[in-house]
Amino acid sequence: MTVDLRSDTVTRPTTAMREAMLRAPLGDDVFGEDPSVNALEERLAAMFGHEAALFCPSGTMTNQIAINVHTRPGDEVICEEGAHVYRYEGGGTMANSGCSVKFVPADRGRFSAEAVAAAVNDPANPHLPRTRLVVVENTCNRGGGAIWPIAAIRGIRTVCDAQGLALHMDGARIFNAITADGTGPRDWGALFHSISICLSKGLGAPVGSVLTGTAAFIHEARRVRKRFGGGMRQAGILAAAGLHALDHHVERLAEDHARACRIGEALQHHPAVEQLLPVTTNIIIYTLRAGKSAAAHVEALGSVGVKCYAIGPQQVRMVTHLDVDDTGIDHVLQQLQRIGP
Ligand SMILES: Cc1ncc(COP(=O)(O)O)c(C=O)c1O
């Protein structure tokens, strides 16, 4: 048996999802004529209380388009060091939009309004890049799937309003946050100028992310998507998977969280583990004891059918998802026990 916990992106579409894709009404989305894409965009915009939305091939593209629309070359973007937009998007913030990045100190990916206020450059000083955008990741991937308290976002939005900054959420896993903390999409939509929502992570669609915002923002985002090569034609075949995921795969995220907790409980007392980040959604991150290598640990688990990911010399990540059931978790726990210290 092999249980793949490297990422929640490894899921394959279910039979029901494939059937929904097969039935999808299609058109040319670059002409705005794909009914399934239009339905998905309208649905997510309405859910989050935003005016409009844009379907894109990836979360990297929705983030990069948002950064591009919110900024001008020479501007500065505030985020934290582990943020996907900085660390894992191929230098896109700098290359695509010509922006510098300023890090703020964070606790498991979450930072304070005070930290943002302190990081804003004086707009009257011509030596300094103009601070223009704050990016928040929710849930925080490198923070072990940590959820932002909504009150913290309110504080950051107040600073953004006072300083004339845009606030973007990389909500690749926003539905994990919503499922776990009982907030609603509109609670988050009310606080952000734009949100990137991934369909191909916990929601189990094969492809796709949606960017939401005002009608004017999405109008401009559509131009940038074209420039980035992200305009797709009969994309409704993919949007249908997203619509199916919204109908059938949101509430079940709670099962992924419960399974992640089971793994967390086993790791808490595991002799090889020095520190485990609190497990609150579907991501588990732990640090091995001194002298232990994450690469060797990942290889040892891989050889007994548990695939996971080394995210640092001693740090390991596991992610639960739609394609891992309780039997799979039983296997993971058995193998963790077996590999010992
Ligand atoms: C937090 C976060 N943001 C954005 C992305 C980018 O998504 P994609 O792989 O669709 O480009 C990922 C992907 O894993 C992610 O974890």
PDBQT file of the ligand as one rigid body, heavy atoms in Angstrom, charges set to zero:
ROOT
HETATM    1  C1  LIG A 401      -0.232  28.565  -0.317  1.00  0.00    +0.000 C 
HETATM    2  C2  LIG A 401      -0.131  28.303  -1.783  1.00  0.00    +0.000 A 
HETATM    3  N1  LIG A 401      -0.355  29.307  -2.638  1.00  0.00    +0.000 NA
HETATM    4  C3  LIG A 401      -0.305  29.130  -3.966  1.00  0.00    +0.000 A 
HETATM    5  C4  LIG A 401       0.002  27.912  -4.511  1.00  0.00    +0.000 A 
HETATM    6  C5  LIG A 401       0.135  27.790  -6.005  1.00  0.00    +0.000 C 
HETATM    7  O1  LIG A 401      -0.742  26.952  -6.597  1.00  0.00    +0.000 OA
HETATM    8  P1  LIG A 401      -0.407  26.243  -8.013  1.00  0.00    +0.000 P 
HETATM    9  O2  LIG A 401       0.397  25.041  -7.688  1.00  0.00    +0.000 OA
HETATM   10  O3  LIG A 401      -1.762  25.948  -8.559  1.00  0.00    +0.000 OA
HETATM   11  O4  LIG A 401       0.333  27.238  -8.845  1.00  0.00    +0.000 OA
HETATM   12  C6  LIG A 401       0.254  26.826  -3.666  1.00  0.00    +0.000 A 
HETATM   13  C7  LIG A 401       0.592  25.495  -4.232  1.00  0.00    +0.000 C 
HETATM   14  O5  LIG A 401       0.898  24.548  -3.578  1.00  0.00    +0.000 OA
HETATM   15  C8  LIG A 401       0.185  27.036  -2.263  1.00  0.00    +0.000 A 
HETATM   16  O6  LIG A 401       0.432  26.037  -1.398  1.00  0.00    +0.000 OA
ENDROOT
TORSDOF 0
